[in-house]
Amino acid sequence: PTRSSPPSNAFARNHWQELQIQVTSYEGRIETDPSKPDGTPRKLMDVSRLRDMGWQASIGLEEGIRETYRWFLENKAAIRA
């Protein structure tokens, strides 16, 4: 199944971070603020009406992140112009 955003538990947040690191080949350090263990509240889109009309996601989360990041790299000069 695909998700529109990562779940809010700590394991899932770490998985989300690891996915971003893997996709972007980030080699820096990620620091978290332990005084804010829940981070930003989740913002989920309700797709139930779309599902009722027969829609379903065709791209998984990881593939979508990879494609979006690839597109960004290919277009960043135009974006920043």
Phi, psi and omega in degrees: 000153178255159180233148176275341175203159182288149175298163188270354182286161187299319180300315181294321177299317178296320177297317178300314178297315180298322178297315178296319178298315181296313182295319185267354184058033180294132181244006181280194182251138176252124178249138177246159180258104183297344178283350179232067187296336181267355179061211179283137177302146180295144175235099184255141175270134179274110181256015183299321179293322177295317178298320178300334179268004176100002180285146170210147182299138180253351181235130178287166183302308183297315179298319179297319178294315179300313181296319180294317179295318177301315179300316179302312181300321180288337187241007187296329178296317180291324180294319184276354182287000000 
